[in-house]
Amino acid sequence: MVEALKWFIEVVNKVHRWILSLNDQYTWALSDKDLHFIVFGLLALGFFIMIHALFRRIAKVSISTLSFIYTFTVMFALAMAIEFGQRVTQQGIMDFDDVLFGMVGFLVFFIIYQFILVILKAIRSFIKDRKR
């Protein structure tokens, strides 16, 4: 996880330096805030278009899948924010294993929840069939 984060940061830094060099080369005189506005805005829009197309296909199959993806994403972001907060406030140790264990916890409890739903659905089906 740490290696993946370091790789991602390096890629972001290379892209950042490349965009800054374009800004200097073509004398666009854009501030750092202007560049963040443009680059992040375009990146987010591109990401939205791809995700929207994917989610439209998934929604035809299962809304539960969309709910799972959304929950997983929010919980991952929350876990990362908590770990970064621990580093900034020094109220704990920033440990990516904590993120991993938290996400595995979500997956385990989600599987248990799905198993319970399957059992309840089977019971309902059995009761419904006996009434006929």
SULQUI-V795476 format. One record per residue. N is the residue number from 1. RES is the residue in one small letter. OMEGA is omega in degrees with one decimal (* if undefined). Layout:
# SULQUI-V795476
N;RES;OMEGA, N;RES;OMEGA
This chain:
# SULQUI-V795476
1;m;180.0, 2;v;179.2, 3;e;179.0, 4;a;178.8, 5;l;177.5, 6;k;177.9, 7;w;-179.7, 8;f;179.1, 9;i;178.5, 10;e;177.8, 11;v;179.3, 12;v;179.3, 13;n;177.8, 14;k;178.5, 15;v;179.4, 16;h;178.7, 17;r;-179.9, 18;w;179.4, 19;i;176.9, 20;l;179.2, 21;s;175.3, 22;l;178.8, 23;n;179.5, 24;d;-176.8, 25;q;-177.0, 26;y;179.0, 27;t;177.9, 28;w;179.1, 29;a;176.8, 30;l;178.3, 31;s;177.3, 32;d;178.7, 33;k;177.1, 34;d;-179.8, 35;l;177.0, 36;h;178.9, 37;f;-176.4, 38;i;-173.9, 39;v;-178.4, 40;f;177.8, 41;g;179.2, 42;l;177.7, 43;l;179.7, 44;a;178.7, 45;l;177.6, 46;g;178.0, 47;f;179.1, 48;f;-178.6, 49;i;178.9, 50;m;-178.7, 51;i;179.9, 52;h;178.4, 53;a;179.3, 54;l;-177.4, 55;f;176.7, 56;r;177.8, 57;r;-179.3, 58;i;-177.9, 59;a;177.7, 60;k;-178.1, 61;v;-172.9, 62;s;173.5, 63;i;178.9, 64;s;178.3, 65;t;177.1, 66;l;178.9, 67;s;178.3, 68;f;-178.8, 69;i;-179.6, 70;y;-179.6, 71;t;179.6, 72;f;-178.8, 73;t;-179.9, 74;v;-178.8, 75;m;176.4, 76;f;178.9, 77;a;178.7, 78;l;179.0, 79;a;178.0, 80;m;179.7, 81;a;178.4, 82;i;179.7, 83;e;176.9, 84;f;177.2, 85;g;177.7, 86;q;179.9, 87;r;-176.7, 88;v;-176.9, 89;t;-176.4, 90;q;177.9, 91;q;179.9, 92;g;179.8, 93;i;176.2, 94;m;-173.9, 95;d;-178.4, 96;f;173.7, 97;d;176.2, 98;d;177.2, 99;v;-179.2, 100;l;-179.4, 101;f;176.4, 102;g;-179.7, 103;m;175.5, 104;v;175.5, 105;g;176.9, 106;f;-178.9, 107;l;-179.6, 108;v;-179.9, 109;f;176.0, 110;f;178.2, 111;i;177.0, 112;i;178.3, 113;y;178.5, 114;q;178.3, 115;f;177.9, 116;i;178.3, 117;l;178.6, 118;v;179.3, 119;i;179.8, 120;l;178.2, 121;k;178.3, 122;a;178.4, 123;i;178.3, 124;r;178.9, 125;s;179.0, 126;f;179.9, 127;i;179.5, 128;k;178.7, 129;d;-179.8, 130;r;179.0, 131;k;-179.0, 132;r;*
